[in-house]
Amino acid sequence: MTAVAISGVTKVFNPGRPDEVLALSDVDLTVADGEFVSLIGPSGCGKSTLLRLIADLIAPTTGTVTVAGTTAAQARRDQAYGIAFQQAGLFEWRTVRRNVELPLELRGAGRAERRAKAEEMLELVGLSEFAGHYPGQLSGGMQQRVAIARALAVQPPLLLMDEPFGALDEMTRERLQAELLAVCAATGTSTVFVTHSISEAVFLSDRVVVMSARPGRITAAIDVKLPSRDEAGRQAPAYFDKITEVRKALRG
């Protein structure tokens, strides 16, 4: 199956005005079911714009976006994806458990179902013992794990992530990368991941999609096969070879 299909997409902001911006031009991209794809490119190249198009937070100027065989708009209404941003975006007045329960609550799930699913997701990200805490009592890395648990609470077939680890220290970032891969493997979730980090893109991805400076176009799609996705994998020659390959693609 195809998780995401983008065909001939162009995005123009403020069309017809003096401040018109062509953000994306003629983008084609397919994400397979269960695939982890990272988008990488220079600042302002349209990575986040492309993610927002998939999420139906904005509409394309031309072209089509489908998610799991339906329109992006229908996928949003069906809550067919989970989304996480660089900031965790948790509600400070809700406990960790109740933050994770929120998408289930919006779907009308009963209290017992919400609690059981939230506890399952918190166990998956290693935060079961913090279910009754409030976000302000957690570290930044822990808050990001709560945000990931919330995004996965409705078991979406697709996870959209916009630099979720960008503000974290290197050690926390590497730990959460490993945890994210474990979660995706356990749930079979397809993932589209925006990052500025070449090493992060290579470590996480089945495929790294390289974008040009604005207007954003896809200039390369690099398949990544590592012997393992752990500390040993980070030391493997294949890992460094792929980092070099992506770096060269970014430089054109």
C-alpha positions in Angstrom: 0.0 0.0 0.0 1.0 3.6 -0.4 0.9 5.8 2.8 1.4 9.1 1.0 1.3 10.0 -2.7 2.2 13.5 -3.8 1.8 14.3 -7.5 2.7 17.6 -9.3 2.4 19.7 -6.2 3.2 23.4 -6.3 2.6 25.8 -3.5 2.4 29.6 -3.9 1.9 31.8 -0.9 0.2 35.2 -1.4 -0.5 34.6 -5.1 -0.8 37.7 -7.3 0.5 40.0 -4.5 3.9 41.8 -4.5 5.0 39.4 -1.7 4.1 36.3 -3.7 6.4 33.3 -2.8 6.8 30.2 -4.8 7.6 27.7 -2.0 7.3 24.4 -3.8 7.5 23.5 -7.4 6.4 20.3 -9.2 7.0 17.9 -6.3 6.4 14.2 -6.7 6.8 11.9 -3.8 5.5 8.5 -2.7 5.9 7.0 0.8 5.3 3.3 1.0 3.3 1.6 3.8 5.6 1.2 6.8 8.4 3.3 5.3 10.4 5.9 7.2 11.2 8.9 5.0 13.2 12.0 6.0 13.0 15.3 4.2 16.2 17.4 4.3 17.3 20.6 2.6 18.4 24.1 3.3 16.4 26.4 5.5 13.3 27.8 3.7 13.3 25.0 1.1 9.7 24.0 1.9 10.2 20.9 4.0 7.7 22.0 6.6 5.4 23.3 3.9 5.4 19.8 2.3 4.6 18.2 5.7 1.7 20.7 6.3 0.3 19.8 2.8 0.3 16.1 3.7 -1.5 17.0 7.0 -4.0 19.2 5.1 -3.1 22.2 7.3 -2.7 24.1 4.0 -3.8 23.3 0.5 -1.6 22.9 -2.6 -1.9 25.5 -5.3 -1.6 22.8 -8.0 -1.3 19.0 -7.8 -2.7 16.3 -5.5 -2.0 14.8 -2.1 -3.4 11.5 -1.0 -3.0 9.7 2.3 -3.7 6.0 2.5 -5.7 6.2 -0.8 -7.9 9.1 0.2 -7.6 12.9 0.0 -5.5 14.7 2.6 -8.6 16.5 3.8 -10.5 13.2 4.4 -7.4 11.7 6.1 -7.4 14.7 8.5 -11.1 14.3 9.3 -10.5 10.6 9.8 -7.5 11.3 12.1 -5.5 9.0 9.8 -2.3 10.5 10.9 -0.5 11.7 14.1 1.6 14.8 14.1 4.4 16.1 16.3 6.3 19.4 16.1 9.6 20.7 17.4 7.7 22.0 20.5 5.8 19.3 22.4 2.7 21.5 22.5 1.3 19.8 25.7 -1.5 21.3 27.8 0.1 22.3 31.1 -3.2 21.9 33.0 -3.6 18.3 31.9 -1.6 15.4 33.3 0.6 13.4 31.1 -2.0 10.7 30.9 -4.7 13.2 30.0 -2.6 14.8 27.3 -2.1 11.4 25.7 -5.9 10.8 26.0 -6.8 14.0 24.2 -7.1 12.7 20.6 -9.1 9.7 21.9 -11.3 12.1 23.8 -11.9 14.1 20.6 -12.9 10.9 18.9 -15.5 10.2 21.6 -13.8 7.2 23.1 -15.0 6.2 26.6 -13.1 6.9 29.7 -11.9 3.3 30.3 -10.8 3.0 26.7 -8.9 6.3 26.8 -7.1 5.4 30.0 -6.1 1.9 28.7 -4.7 3.2 25.4 -2.9 6.1 27.1 -1.2 3.7 29.5 -0.3 1.5 26.6 1.3 4.4 24.7 3.1 5.7 27.8 4.6 2.3 28.4 5.7 2.2 24.8 7.7 5.4 25.3 8.9 4.5 28.7 6.9 7.0 30.8 4.3 4.9 32.6 5.5 6.1 36.0 5.0 9.7 35.0 1.3 9.3 33.9 0.1 11.5 36.8 2.7 14.2 36.4 2.1 17.5 34.7 4.2 18.6 31.7 6.0 21.3 33.7 7.4 18.5 35.9 9.1 16.8 33.0 12.4 17.4 31.1 12.2 18.6 27.5 13.0 15.1 26.2 10.3 13.5 28.3 7.8 16.1 27.0 8.7 15.1 23.5 8.1 11.4 24.3 4.7 12.4 25.7 4.0 14.2 22.4 5.0 11.1 20.4 2.7 9.0 22.6 -0.2 11.4 22.0 0.4 11.3 18.3 0.3 7.5 18.3 -2.6 7.2 20.7 -5.2 6.6 17.9 -2.8 4.2 16.2 -2.6 6.2 13.0 -1.1 4.5 10.0 1.0 7.7 9.4 3.2 9.8 11.6 4.2 13.3 10.6 7.1 14.9 12.5 8.6 18.4 12.0 12.0 18.5 13.7 10.7 17.0 16.9 14.2 16.6 18.4 15.7 19.8 17.1 15.8 21.6 20.5 17.2 18.7 22.5 20.8 18.0 23.6 22.7 15.4 21.5 22.5 12.6 24.1 18.7 13.0 24.6 18.3 13.3 20.8 20.1 10.0 20.1 18.1 8.2 22.8 14.8 9.5 21.4 15.8 8.6 17.8 16.3 5.0 19.0 13.0 5.0 20.9 11.1 6.4 17.9 12.4 3.6 15.7 11.3 1.1 18.3 7.9 2.6 18.4 7.5 2.7 14.6 8.7 -0.9 14.4 6.2 -2.0 17.1 3.2 -0.2 15.5 4.1 -0.5 11.8 3.7 3.2 11.4 4.7 5.0 8.2 6.7 8.2 9.0 7.5 11.4 7.2 10.2 13.2 9.2 11.6 16.8 8.7 15.1 17.4 9.9 18.1 19.7 9.3 20.5 17.0 10.5 22.2 14.7 8.0 23.2 12.2 10.6 19.7 12.0 12.0 18.2 11.6 8.6 20.5 8.7 7.8 20.2 6.9 11.1 16.4 7.0 11.1 15.4 6.6 7.5 14.7 3.9 4.9 15.0 6.8 2.4 16.4 10.3 2.6 14.7 12.8 0.3 16.9 15.8 -0.5 15.2 19.2 -1.5 16.7 22.2 -3.2 16.6 25.8 -2.1 13.4 27.6 -2.7 11.4 26.9 -4.7 11.7 23.5 -3.2 12.1 20.6 -5.5 13.2 17.0 -4.8 16.7 16.6 -6.2 17.6 13.2 -4.8 16.1 10.2 -3.0 18.7 8.1 -1.3 18.0 4.6 0.0 19.6 3.8 3.3 20.4 0.3 4.4 22.4 0.0 7.7 23.5 -3.2 9.4 21.6 -2.1 12.5 19.8 0.9 13.9 21.7 1.1 17.2 25.1 2.4 18.5 26.9 -0.3 16.4 25.0 1.0 13.4 26.2 4.5 14.1 29.8 3.3 13.9 29.4 1.2 10.7 31.1 2.3 7.5 27.8 2.2 5.7 26.5 4.9 8.0 29.3 7.3 7.2 29.1 6.5 3.5 25.5 7.5 3.5 26.2 10.7 5.4 28.7 11.6 2.7 26.2 10.7 0.0 23.5 12.9 1.4 25.9 15.8 2.0 27.1 15.7 -1.6 23.4 15.6 -2.8 22.7 18.7 -0.6 25.6 20.5 -2.2 24.3 19.6 -5.7 
